Every structure is written in structure tokens, then in C-alpha cells.
């Protein structure tokens, strides 16, 4: 069973930074685009960022210029560096692996709370 293990969430003040991590097995990681979604209370789950195996990235407009997605292929880990955080960034953040030719895998979620 494929597992995505997330970490790095927490409580931060407006303007602060957090870095989320998402690790999975090497066999899945190497053939998956990696990404992040988030779900605020009472809201739908929304796309945040994505990075392909080749390193191409795309972001939701709401986080462009503030969030950066990256991946360390040696560690089978994807990251989401979040800077200049705002209260509206408060959500549970979910990691996703889009396996090429396979299925999608989700992490369990990590909570991010930005206080005003």
C-alpha cells in the first residue's frame, strides 16, 4: 500500500513561513508528478501547486510569488515552502502523487493555521 507521509504544518503568524514535506516510496515518487491541495473549513479542496518529474511547476494564482514547490529525488520527498502567509492560507494541506500511467495517491493532510 502506497503511503504519503506529510509533515511541517503548524501555527504561524501572518507574514510568517512554513515548509511542508511529503515523503513516499522511491518507486512511486520517481514516476509521479507531486503536488499540494488545501481545504479550508467548510470549503472544497483546492489546487495549490504541482511539480512534474521533469521539474515544471504551476501554481494557483492565490499563492504565486509566495509559495514554492520543490522535490528532492534523492530523498523521495516533495516540499512546499510557504512564505508571507496570510490568514486565508489557513487550511489542511494535502500532498498528492500523480503516478504516470497509474493512479493518484493522497496524504493524510497537515494542518496550517495562520493567525492574524
Protein Blocks (a to p, Z undefined) as FASTA:
>chain_A
ZZdddehiacddehiacdddddddfklmmmcccddddddehiacddfbdcdfkopacddf
klgokaccdddfklopacdddehiafklgccdddddddehiacdddebiaddddZZ
